[in-house]
Amino acid sequence: MTKFYSSLTEVKGELQSGNTTVEKLVKGYLSRIEKYAHLNVFNEVFADEALTLAKAVDARIKEGTAGKLAGMVIGIKDNICYKGHKVTASSKILTGFTSIYSSTVVERLLAEDAIIIGRCNCDEFAMGASNESSYFGPVKNFADNTRVAGGSSGGSAVAVQADMCLAAIGTDTGGSVRQPAAFCGAIGLKPTYGRISRHGIIAYGSSFDQVGPITKSVEDAALLYSVMAGPDAYDSTLYQQPVEEVKVTPDSSKKRIAYLQEAISSPGVDEEVKTSLINAIEKLRAEGHTVEPIAFEYINYIVPTYYILATAEASSNLSRFDGVHYGYRSPNATDLVSTYKRSRSEGFGKEVKRRIMLGTFVLSSGYYDAYYAKAQKVRRLIQDKTKEILAEYDFLMVPTAPEPAYEIGKGEADPVKSYLADIFTVQASLAGVPAISLPAGNNSKGLPLGLQLLAKHFAEKELLNFSEYFLKL
């Protein structure tokens, strides 16, 4: 494959003209995966299966019976279940585990003739902002191999960045689709919580986790969102109204847009990140939009609130990985108690164990009210304040991350610094609102930057349409 495609529309044009076939596309992507294997993007590649599926899709295209995603080759994050395929969440503790069913999102993607080319590396159990906590090693940024890919969906982001597939599916708990998309110059969408089924997604934080696409075009993000979203009998937390298919149309109507003044005034934000935000503000104002600064009085509580709640949910969700039912079992175990202790100690990585212990602490007797219960109250304040802002403004604009992709190893040396990298993404997660990260050019070192837009609950259509317009400014 000598040509790289930026959207499914472009691919379909080539298919219809006879310039390529789905089988040729898959072979081209497989060649790219092999060429850039050192980036450590895929935990497993489904080469033979993808080629077989491609031939079947080519036949359906000729018959005129192909689905909406015919011609789209995608990667899925390694915490998304796919029947008959291994799924590890990039953890030793799920070594050898094969899923006995497919997640709802996989079923919906396959039903529309998407080709799944492999499962992408990620931070272990989606816990991380750099893709360095994976049992399989870090994913390297295509723009600079000494830099992180972002996390936790780093493999999914680099797969798109390095043209190893057209699009990829990740999960976003505190920014895990948006931040790696920003680090890799891609588009990353986190829908409203409750829009896309979590059935078949290995849980990290159940009140935060949301599936989202990473793409090169807003059009593809909208299409994948439309295919995956909607009610599902297996997930009772879903919004029950059918989801309207989003046909992207650039929305140039005059908007009211807020931006966090802390994003420009804070010394912790990289100067070139600030400049990219200021440039975007000036462009929007020049087009006649109202763009105003706001202060978010709870900004210092966003990250602590998220990490108290997310680690508490993680400590509960990960209790099922015990060395008894499936996955890794310590060969050194001698009885039931040592099976639990040794299997979990040996099977979980350092970052996962840190978060389990934090979560267990905040849920423990004597500390529950001081930490977990209080964090739930602060979460409601953050939700209400975000809702209040979005009632007055159409969108809230912030950088996706306070700095571009940093050097591999830097975050591991200071976990708190790594947690603070989520400062601009966890607000949307705590509030449950949709957010999208959009490419904002590169910095002076050639590293991608990203800007983020937040919208009202269930306003994905408006968010995507404005994003299409924004990228053309």
NORGINOR-V497718 format. One line per field, one symbol per residue. psi: psi as a letter, one per 20 degrees, with the letter a starting at -180 (. if undefined). Layout:
psi = ???
This chain:
psi = oippqiqhggghghghijirrhghgghghhgggghkhiilgphppmggghhghgghhgghghikjqrhjpiopqqqqkjopopjqqpikkqhikpipppirqqhhgghghhjkqooirpqqrqpkknrjikijphjrqqqphhoiiqrirrilgggghhggjlirhrqpaqogjjiggghgghjkrppporppjhppjpjpoqfohjhppqqqpriqhghggghghghrrqphioiiqpiqqpppoopppojqpropqqphhhhhpiipphhggghgggggggghhjjqooqqqpoijhiiggggghggghghghghjiinjjggrbpppijqhagghggggghghhqrghghghgggghgiiqpiighhfghhhhghghgggggghggihhqhqpprqhqiraprqphghhhnhghghiijhihighghijqqqppqpkaqaijjpqqqqqpqrrpjkhghggghggggii.
